[in-house]
Amino acid sequence: MCIYGYCRISTKRQSIDRQIRNIKGSYDKAVIIQEVYTGTKQDRPEWNKLYKKAKAGDTIIFDSVS
């Protein structure tokens, strides 16, 4: 079993640090996946890789959904 933390921001001017800090604060062993990609598209490269990699029993944590 693996715990993944998925963190996404829309632009390089934004900071992803808060999301990482919040996830690591509760799940210190989480493997963090970072992505800088628009929220208007569902075809996100890093998310697609993670989705294919995750197995039954793995957990994917999001800091927030917006």
Distance bins in CASP14 RR format, pairs under 12 A and 6 or more apart:
PFRMAT RR
TARGET T0000
AUTHOR 0000-0000-0000
RMODE 2
METHOD distances of the structure
MODEL  1
1 27 0 0 0 0 0 1 0 0 0 0 0
1 29 0 0 0 0 0 1 0 0 0 0 0
1 30 0 0 0 0 0 1 0 0 0 0 0
1 31 0 0 0 0 0 1 0 0 0 0 0
1 54 0 0 0 0 0 1 0 0 0 0 0
1 55 0 0 0 0 1 0 0 0 0 0 0
1 56 0 0 0 0 1 0 0 0 0 0 0
1 57 1 0 1 0 0 0 0 0 0 0 0
1 58 1 0 0 1 0 0 0 0 0 0 0
1 59 1 0 0 1 0 0 0 0 0 0 0
1 60 0 0 0 0 0 1 0 0 0 0 0
2 27 0 0 0 0 0 1 0 0 0 0 0
2 29 0 0 0 0 1 0 0 0 0 0 0
2 30 0 0 0 0 1 0 0 0 0 0 0
2 31 1 0 0 1 0 0 0 0 0 0 0
2 32 0 0 0 0 0 1 0 0 0 0 0
2 33 0 0 0 0 0 1 0 0 0 0 0
2 50 0 0 0 0 0 1 0 0 0 0 0
2 53 0 0 0 0 1 0 0 0 0 0 0
2 54 1 0 0 1 0 0 0 0 0 0 0
2 55 1 0 0 1 0 0 0 0 0 0 0
2 56 0 0 0 0 0 1 0 0 0 0 0
2 57 0 0 0 0 1 0 0 0 0 0 0
2 58 1 0 1 0 0 0 0 0 0 0 0
2 59 1 0 0 1 0 0 0 0 0 0 0
2 60 0 0 0 0 1 0 0 0 0 0 0
2 61 0 0 0 0 0 1 0 0 0 0 0
3 23 0 0 0 0 1 0 0 0 0 0 0
3 24 0 0 0 0 0 1 0 0 0 0 0
3 25 0 0 0 0 0 1 0 0 0 0 0
3 26 0 0 0 0 1 0 0 0 0 0 0
3 27 1 0 1 0 0 0 0 0 0 0 0
3 28 0 0 0 0 1 0 0 0 0 0 0
3 29 1 0 0 1 0 0 0 0 0 0 0
3 30 1 0 1 0 0 0 0 0 0 0 0
3 31 1 0 0 1 0 0 0 0 0 0 0
3 32 0 0 0 0 1 0 0 0 0 0 0
3 33 0 0 0 0 0 1 0 0 0 0 0
3 50 0 0 0 0 0 1 0 0 0 0 0
3 54 0 0 0 0 0 1 0 0 0 0 0
3 57 0 0 0 0 1 0 0 0 0 0 0
3 58 1 0 0 1 0 0 0 0 0 0 0
3 59 1 0 1 0 0 0 0 0 0 0 0
3 60 0 0 0 0 1 0 0 0 0 0 0
3 61 1 0 0 1 0 0 0 0 0 0 0
3 62 0 0 0 0 0 1 0 0 0 0 0
4 23 0 0 0 0 1 0 0 0 0 0 0
4 27 0 0 0 0 1 0 0 0 0 0 0
4 29 0 0 0 0 0 1 0 0 0 0 0
4 30 1 0 0 1 0 0 0 0 0 0 0
4 31 1 0 1 0 0 0 0 0 0 0 0
4 32 1 0 0 1 0 0 0 0 0 0 0
4 33 1 0 1 0 0 0 0 0 0 0 0
4 34 0 0 0 0 0 1 0 0 0 0 0
4 46 0 0 0 0 0 1 0 0 0 0 0
4 47 0 0 0 0 0 1 0 0 0 0 0
4 49 0 0 0 0 0 1 0 0 0 0 0
4 50 1 0 1 0 0 0 0 0 0 0 0
4 51 0 0 0 0 0 1 0 0 0 0 0
4 53 0 0 0 0 1 0 0 0 0 0 0
4 54 1 0 0 1 0 0 0 0 0 0 0
4 55 0 0 0 0 0 1 0 0 0 0 0
4 57 0 0 0 0 0 1 0 0 0 0 0
4 58 1 0 0 1 0 0 0 0 0 0 0
4 59 1 0 0 1 0 0 0 0 0 0 0
4 60 1 0 1 0 0 0 0 0 0 0 0
4 61 1 0 0 1 0 0 0 0 0 0 0
4 62 0 0 0 0 1 0 0 0 0 0 0
5 16 0 0 0 0 0 1 0 0 0 0 0
5 19 0 0 0 0 1 0 0 0 0 0 0
5 20 0 0 0 0 1 0 0 0 0 0 0
5 21 0 0 0 0 0 1 0 0 0 0 0
5 22 0 0 0 0 1 0 0 0 0 0 0
5 23 1 0 1 0 0 0 0 0 0 0 0
5 24 0 0 0 0 1 0 0 0 0 0 0
5 25 0 0 0 0 0 1 0 0 0 0 0
5 26 0 0 0 0 0 1 0 0 0 0 0
5 27 1 0 0 1 0 0 0 0 0 0 0
5 28 0 0 0 0 0 1 0 0 0 0 0
5 29 0 0 0 0 0 1 0 0 0 0 0
5 30 1 0 1 0 0 0 0 0 0 0 0
5 31 1 0 0 1 0 0 0 0 0 0 0
5 32 1 0 1 0 0 0 0 0 0 0 0
5 33 1 0 1 0 0 0 0 0 0 0 0
5 34 0 0 0 0 1 0 0 0 0 0 0
5 35 0 0 0 0 0 1 0 0 0 0 0
5 46 0 0 0 0 0 1 0 0 0 0 0
5 47 0 0 0 0 0 1 0 0 0 0 0
5 50 0 0 0 0 1 0 0 0 0 0 0
5 54 0 0 0 0 0 1 0 0 0 0 0
5 58 0 0 0 0 0 1 0 0 0 0 0
5 59 0 0 0 0 1 0 0 0 0 0 0
5 60 1 0 0 1 0 0 0 0 0 0 0
5 61 1 0 1 0 0 0 0 0 0 0 0
5 62 1 0 0 1 0 0 0 0 0 0 0
5 63 0 0 0 0 1 0 0 0 0 0 0
6 16 0 0 0 0 0 1 0 0 0 0 0
6 19 0 0 0 0 1 0 0 0 0 0 0
6 20 0 0 0 0 0 1 0 0 0 0 0
6 23 0 0 0 0 1 0 0 0 0 0 0
6 27 0 0 0 0 0 1 0 0 0 0 0
6 30 0 0 0 0 1 0 0 0 0 0 0
6 31 0 0 0 0 1 0 0 0 0 0 0
6 32 0 0 0 0 1 0 0 0 0 0 0
6 33 1 0 1 0 0 0 0 0 0 0 0
6 34 0 0 0 0 1 0 0 0 0 0 0
6 35 1 0 0 1 0 0 0 0 0 0 0
6 37 0 0 0 0 0 1 0 0 0 0 0
6 44 0 0 0 0 1 0 0 0 0 0 0
6 46 1 0 0 1 0 0 0 0 0 0 0
6 47 1 0 0 1 0 0 0 0 0 0 0
6 48 0 0 0 0 0 1 0 0 0 0 0
6 49 0 0 0 0 0 1 0 0 0 0 0
6 50 1 0 0 1 0 0 0 0 0 0 0
6 51 0 0 0 0 1 0 0 0 0 0 0
6 53 0 0 0 0 0 1 0 0 0 0 0
6 54 0 0 0 0 0 1 0 0 0 0 0
6 58 0 0 0 0 0 1 0 0 0 0 0
6 59 0 0 0 0 0 1 0 0 0 0 0
6 60 1 0 1 0 0 0 0 0 0 0 0
6 61 1 0 0 1 0 0 0 0 0 0 0
6 62 1 0 1 0 0 0 0 0 0 0 0
6 63 0 0 0 0 1 0 0 0 0 0 0
6 64 0 0 0 0 0 1 0 0 0 0 0
6 65 0 0 0 0 0 1 0 0 0 0 0
7 14 0 0 0 0 0 1 0 0 0 0 0
7 15 0 0 0 0 0 1 0 0 0 0 0
7 16 1 0 1 0 0 0 0 0 0 0 0
7 17 0 0 0 0 1 0 0 0 0 0 0
7 18 0 0 0 0 1 0 0 0 0 0 0
7 19 1 1 0 0 0 0 0 0 0 0 0
7 20 1 0 1 0 0 0 0 0 0 0 0
7 21 0 0 0 0 1 0 0 0 0 0 0
7 22 0 0 0 0 1 0 0 0 0 0 0
7 23 1 0 0 1 0 0 0 0 0 0 0
7 24 0 0 0 0 0 1 0 0 0 0 0
7 30 0 0 0 0 0 1 0 0 0 0 0
7 31 0 0 0 0 0 1 0 0 0 0 0
7 32 1 0 0 1 0 0 0 0 0 0 0
7 33 1 0 0 1 0 0 0 0 0 0 0
7 34 1 0 1 0 0 0 0 0 0 0 0
7 35 1 0 0 1 0 0 0 0 0 0 0
7 36 0 0 0 0 1 0 0 0 0 0 0
7 37 0 0 0 0 0 1 0 0 0 0 0
7 44 0 0 0 0 0 1 0 0 0 0 0
7 46 0 0 0 0 1 0 0 0 0 0 0
7 47 0 0 0 0 0 1 0 0 0 0 0
7 50 0 0 0 0 0 1 0 0 0 0 0
7 60 0 0 0 0 0 1 0 0 0 0 0
7 61 0 0 0 0 1 0 0 0 0 0 0
7 62 0 0 0 0 1 0 0 0 0 0 0
7 63 1 0 0 1 0 0 0 0 0 0 0
7 64 0 0 0 0 1 0 0 0 0 0 0
8 14 0 0 0 0 1 0 0 0 0 0 0
8 16 1 0 0 1 0 0 0 0 0 0 0
8 19 1 0 0 1 0 0 0 0 0 0 0
8 20 0 0 0 0 0 1 0 0 0 0 0
8 23 0 0 0 0 0 1 0 0 0 0 0
8 32 0 0 0 0 0 1 0 0 0 0 0
8 33 0 0 0 0 1 0 0 0 0 0 0
8 34 1 0 0 1 0 0 0 0 0 0 0
8 35 1 0 1 0 0 0 0 0 0 0 0
8 36 1 0 0 1 0 0 0 0 0 0 0
8 37 1 0 0 1 0 0 0 0 0 0 0
8 38 0 0 0 0 1 0 0 0 0 0 0
8 39 1 0 0 1 0 0 0 0 0 0 0
8 41 0 0 0 0 0 1 0 0 0 0 0
8 42 0 0 0 0 0 1 0 0 0 0 0
8 44 1 0 0 1 0 0 0 0 0 0 0
8 45 0 0 0 0 0 1 0 0 0 0 0
8 46 1 0 0 1 0 0 0 0 0 0 0
8 47 1 0 0 1 0 0 0 0 0 0 0
8 50 0 0 0 0 0 1 0 0 0 0 0
8 62 0 0 0 0 1 0 0 0 0 0 0
8 63 0 0 0 0 1 0 0 0 0 0 0
8 64 0 0 0 0 0 1 0 0 0 0 0
8 65 0 0 0 0 0 1 0 0 0 0 0
8 66 0 0 0 0 1 0 0 0 0 0 0
9 15 1 0 0 1 0 0 0 0 0 0 0
9 16 1 0 1 0 0 0 0 0 0 0 0
9 17 0 0 0 0 1 0 0 0 0 0 0
9 18 0 0 0 0 1 0 0 0 0 0 0
9 19 1 0 0 1 0 0 0 0 0 0 0
9 20 0 0 0 0 0 1 0 0 0 0 0
9 34 0 0 0 0 1 0 0 0 0 0 0
9 35 1 0 0 1 0 0 0 0 0 0 0
9 36 1 0 1 0 0 0 0 0 0 0 0
9 37 0 0 0 0 1 0 0 0 0 0 0
9 38 0 0 0 0 1 0 0 0 0 0 0
9 39 0 0 0 0 1 0 0 0 0 0 0
9 44 0 0 0 0 0 1 0 0 0 0 0
9 46 0 0 0 0 0 1 0 0 0 0 0
9 63 0 0 0 0 0 1 0 0 0 0 0
9 64 0 0 0 0 0 1 0 0 0 0 0
9 66 0 0 0 0 0 1 0 0 0 0 0
10 16 0 0 0 0 0 1 0 0 0 0 0
10 35 0 0 0 0 1 0 0 0 0 0 0
10 36 1 0 0 1 0 0 0 0 0 0 0
10 37 1 0 0 1 0 0 0 0 0 0 0
10 38 1 0 1 0 0 0 0 0 0 0 0
10 39 1 0 1 0 0 0 0 0 0 0 0
10 40 0 0 0 0 1 0 0 0 0 0 0
10 41 0 0 0 0 0 1 0 0 0 0 0
10 44 0 0 0 0 0 1 0 0 0 0 0
10 66 0 0 0 0 0 1 0 0 0 0 0
11 35 0 0 0 0 0 1 0 0 0 0 0
11 36 1 0 0 1 0 0 0 0 0 0 0
11 37 0 0 0 0 1 0 0 0 0 0 0
11 38 0 0 0 0 1 0 0 0 0 0 0
11 39 0 0 0 0 0 1 0 0 0 0 0
12 34 0 0 0 0 0 1 0 0 0 0 0
12 35 0 0 0 0 0 1 0 0 0 0 0
12 36 1 0 1 0 0 0 0 0 0 0 0
12 37 0 0 0 0 0 1 0 0 0 0 0
12 38 0 0 0 0 0 1 0 0 0 0 0
13 36 0 0 0 0 1 0 0 0 0 0 0
14 34 0 0 0 0 0 1 0 0 0 0 0
14 35 0 0 0 0 0 1 0 0 0 0 0
14 36 0 0 0 0 1 0 0 0 0 0 0
14 37 0 0 0 0 0 1 0 0 0 0 0
14 38 0 0 0 0 0 1 0 0 0 0 0
14 39 0 0 0 0 0 1 0 0 0 0 0
15 21 0 0 0 0 0 1 0 0 0 0 0
15 34 0 0 0 0 0 1 0 0 0 0 0
15 36 0 0 0 0 0 1 0 0 0 0 0
16 22 0 0 0 0 0 1 0 0 0 0 0
16 23 0 0 0 0 0 1 0 0 0 0 0
16 24 0 0 0 0 0 1 0 0 0 0 0
16 32 0 0 0 0 1 0 0 0 0 0 0
16 33 0 0 0 0 0 1 0 0 0 0 0
16 34 1 0 1 0 0 0 0 0 0 0 0
16 35 0 0 0 0 1 0 0 0 0 0 0
16 36 1 0 0 1 0 0 0 0 0 0 0
16 37 0 0 0 0 0 1 0 0 0 0 0
16 46 0 0 0 0 0 1 0 0 0 0 0
16 63 0 0 0 0 1 0 0 0 0 0 0
17 23 0 0 0 0 0 1 0 0 0 0 0
17 24 0 0 0 0 0 1 0 0 0 0 0
17 32 0 0 0 0 0 1 0 0 0 0 0
17 34 0 0 0 0 0 1 0 0 0 0 0
17 63 0 0 0 0 0 1 0 0 0 0 0
18 24 0 0 0 0 0 1 0 0 0 0 0
18 25 0 0 0 0 0 1 0 0 0 0 0
18 63 1 0 0 1 0 0 0 0 0 0 0
18 64 0 0 0 0 1 0 0 0 0 0 0
19 25 0 0 0 0 0 1 0 0 0 0 0
19 26 0 0 0 0 0 1 0 0 0 0 0
19 30 0 0 0 0 0 1 0 0 0 0 0
19 32 0 0 0 0 1 0 0 0 0 0 0
19 33 0 0 0 0 0 1 0 0 0 0 0
19 34 0 0 0 0 1 0 0 0 0 0 0
19 35 0 0 0 0 0 1 0 0 0 0 0
19 36 0 0 0 0 0 1 0 0 0 0 0
19 61 0 0 0 0 1 0 0 0 0 0 0
19 62 0 0 0 0 1 0 0 0 0 0 0
19 63 1 1 0 0 0 0 0 0 0 0 0
19 64 1 0 0 1 0 0 0 0 0 0 0
19 65 0 0 0 0 0 1 0 0 0 0 0
19 66 0 0 0 0 0 1 0 0 0 0 0
20 26 0 0 0 0 0 1 0 0 0 0 0
20 27 0 0 0 0 0 1 0 0 0 0 0
20 28 0 0 0 0 0 1 0 0 0 0 0
20 30 0 0 0 0 1 0 0 0 0 0 0
20 31 0 0 0 0 0 1 0 0 0 0 0
20 32 1 0 1 0 0 0 0 0 0 0 0
20 33 0 0 0 0 0 1 0 0 0 0 0
20 34 1 0 0 1 0 0 0 0 0 0 0
20 61 0 0 0 0 0 1 0 0 0 0 0
20 62 0 0 0 0 0 1 0 0 0 0 0
20 63 0 0 0 0 1 0 0 0 0 0 0
21 27 0 0 0 0 0 1 0 0 0 0 0
21 28 0 0 0 0 0 1 0 0 0 0 0
21 30 0 0 0 0 0 1 0 0 0 0 0
21 32 0 0 0 0 0 1 0 0 0 0 0
21 63 0 0 0 0 1 0 0 0 0 0 0
22 28 0 0 0 0 0 1 0 0 0 0 0
22 30 0 0 0 0 0 1 0 0 0 0 0
22 32 0 0 0 0 0 1 0 0 0 0 0
22 61 0 0 0 0 1 0 0 0 0 0 0
22 62 0 0 0 0 1 0 0 0 0 0 0
22 63 1 0 1 0 0 0 0 0 0 0 0
22 64 0 0 0 0 1 0 0 0 0 0 0
23 29 0 0 0 0 0 1 0 0 0 0 0
23 30 1 0 1 0 0 0 0 0 0 0 0
23 31 0 0 0 0 0 1 0 0 0 0 0
23 32 1 0 0 1 0 0 0 0 0 0 0
23 33 0 0 0 0 0 1 0 0 0 0 0
23 34 0 0 0 0 0 1 0 0 0 0 0
23 59 0 0 0 0 0 1 0 0 0 0 0
23 60 0 0 0 0 0 1 0 0 0 0 0
23 61 1 0 1 0 0 0 0 0 0 0 0
23 62 0 0 0 0 1 0 0 0 0 0 0
23 63 1 0 1 0 0 0 0 0 0 0 0
23 64 0 0 0 0 0 1 0 0 0 0 0
24 30 1 0 0 1 0 0 0 0 0 0 0
24 31 0 0 0 0 0 1 0 0 0 0 0
24 32 1 0 0 1 0 0 0 0 0 0 0
24 61 0 0 0 0 1 0 0 0 0 0 0
24 63 0 0 0 0 0 1 0 0 0 0 0
25 32 0 0 0 0 0 1 0 0 0 0 0
25 61 0 0 0 0 0 1 0 0 0 0 0
25 63 0 0 0 0 0 1 0 0 0 0 0
26 59 0 0 0 0 0 1 0 0 0 0 0
26 61 1 0 0 1 0 0 0 0 0 0 0
26 62 0 0 0 0 0 1 0 0 0 0 0
26 63 0 0 0 0 1 0 0 0 0 0 0
27 59 0 0 0 0 1 0 0 0 0 0 0
27 60 0 0 0 0 0 1 0 0 0 0 0
27 61 1 0 1 0 0 0 0 0 0 0 0
27 62 0 0 0 0 0 1 0 0 0 0 0
27 63 0 0 0 0 0 1 0 0 0 0 0
28 61 0 0 0 0 0 1 0 0 0 0 0
29 59 0 0 0 0 0 1 0 0 0 0 0
29 61 0 0 0 0 0 1 0 0 0 0 0
30 50 0 0 0 0 0 1 0 0 0 0 0
30 58 0 0 0 0 0 1 0 0 0 0 0
30 59 0 0 0 0 1 0 0 0 0 0 0
30 60 0 0 0 0 1 0 0 0 0 0 0
30 61 1 0 0 1 0 0 0 0 0 0 0
30 62 0 0 0 0 0 1 0 0 0 0 0
30 63 0 0 0 0 0 1 0 0 0 0 0
31 50 0 0 0 0 1 0 0 0 0 0 0
31 53 0 0 0 0 1 0 0 0 0 0 0
31 54 0 0 0 0 0 1 0 0 0 0 0
31 58 0 0 0 0 1 0 0 0 0 0 0
31 59 0 0 0 0 0 1 0 0 0 0 0
31 60 0 0 0 0 0 1 0 0 0 0 0
31 61 0 0 0 0 0 1 0 0 0 0 0
32 46 0 0 0 0 0 1 0 0 0 0 0
32 50 0 0 0 0 0 1 0 0 0 0 0
32 60 0 0 0 0 0 1 0 0 0 0 0
32 61 0 0 0 0 1 0 0 0 0 0 0
32 62 0 0 0 0 0 1 0 0 0 0 0
32 63 0 0 0 0 0 1 0 0 0 0 0
33 44 0 0 0 0 0 1 0 0 0 0 0
33 45 0 0 0 0 0 1 0 0 0 0 0
33 46 1 0 1 0 0 0 0 0 0 0 0
33 47 1 0 0 1 0 0 0 0 0 0 0
33 48 0 0 0 0 0 1 0 0 0 0 0
33 49 1 0 0 1 0 0 0 0 0 0 0
33 50 1 0 1 0 0 0 0 0 0 0 0
33 51 0 0 0 0 0 1 0 0 0 0 0
33 53 0 0 0 0 1 0 0 0 0 0 0
33 54 0 0 0 0 0 1 0 0 0 0 0
33 58 0 0 0 0 0 1 0 0 0 0 0
33 60 0 0 0 0 1 0 0 0 0 0 0
33 61 0 0 0 0 0 1 0 0 0 0 0
33 62 0 0 0 0 0 1 0 0 0 0 0
34 44 0 0 0 0 0 1 0 0 0 0 0
34 45 0 0 0 0 0 1 0 0 0 0 0
34 46 1 0 0 1 0 0 0 0 0 0 0
34 47 0 0 0 0 0 1 0 0 0 0 0
34 49 0 0 0 0 0 1 0 0 0 0 0
34 50 0 0 0 0 0 1 0 0 0 0 0
34 63 0 0 0 0 0 1 0 0 0 0 0
35 41 0 0 0 0 0 1 0 0 0 0 0
35 43 0 0 0 0 0 1 0 0 0 0 0
35 44 1 0 1 0 0 0 0 0 0 0 0
35 45 1 0 0 1 0 0 0 0 0 0 0
35 46 1 1 0 0 0 0 0 0 0 0 0
35 47 1 0 0 1 0 0 0 0 0 0 0
35 48 0 0 0 0 1 0 0 0 0 0 0
35 49 0 0 0 0 1 0 0 0 0 0 0
35 50 0 0 0 0 1 0 0 0 0 0 0
35 62 0 0 0 0 0 1 0 0 0 0 0
36 44 0 0 0 0 1 0 0 0 0 0 0
36 45 0 0 0 0 0 1 0 0 0 0 0
36 46 0 0 0 0 1 0 0 0 0 0 0
36 47 0 0 0 0 0 1 0 0 0 0 0
37 43 0 0 0 0 1 0 0 0 0 0 0
37 44 1 0 1 0 0 0 0 0 0 0 0
37 45 1 0 0 1 0 0 0 0 0 0 0
37 46 1 0 0 1 0 0 0 0 0 0 0
37 47 0 0 0 0 1 0 0 0 0 0 0
37 48 0 0 0 0 0 1 0 0 0 0 0
38 44 0 0 0 0 1 0 0 0 0 0 0
38 45 0 0 0 0 0 1 0 0 0 0 0
38 47 0 0 0 0 0 1 0 0 0 0 0
39 47 0 0 0 0 0 1 0 0 0 0 0
39 65 0 0 0 0 0 1 0 0 0 0 0
39 66 0 0 0 0 1 0 0 0 0 0 0
41 47 0 0 0 0 0 1 0 0 0 0 0
41 48 0 0 0 0 0 1 0 0 0 0 0
42 48 0 0 0 0 1 0 0 0 0 0 0
42 51 0 0 0 0 0 1 0 0 0 0 0
43 49 0 0 0 0 0 1 0 0 0 0 0
43 51 0 0 0 0 0 1 0 0 0 0 0
44 50 0 0 0 0 1 0 0 0 0 0 0
44 51 0 0 0 0 1 0 0 0 0 0 0
45 51 0 0 0 0 0 1 0 0 0 0 0
45 52 0 0 0 0 0 1 0 0 0 0 0
46 52 0 0 0 0 0 1 0 0 0 0 0
46 53 0 0 0 0 0 1 0 0 0 0 0
46 60 0 0 0 0 0 1 0 0 0 0 0
47 53 0 0 0 0 0 1 0 0 0 0 0
47 54 0 0 0 0 0 1 0 0 0 0 0
47 60 0 0 0 0 1 0 0 0 0 0 0
47 62 0 0 0 0 0 1 0 0 0 0 0
48 54 0 0 0 0 0 1 0 0 0 0 0
50 58 0 0 0 0 1 0 0 0 0 0 0
50 59 0 0 0 0 0 1 0 0 0 0 0
50 60 1 0 0 1 0 0 0 0 0 0 0
50 61 0 0 0 0 0 1 0 0 0 0 0
50 62 0 0 0 0 0 1 0 0 0 0 0
51 58 0 0 0 0 0 1 0 0 0 0 0
51 60 0 0 0 0 1 0 0 0 0 0 0
52 58 0 0 0 0 0 1 0 0 0 0 0
53 60 0 0 0 0 0 1 0 0 0 0 0
54 60 1 0 0 1 0 0 0 0 0 0 0
54 61 0 0 0 0 0 1 0 0 0 0 0
END
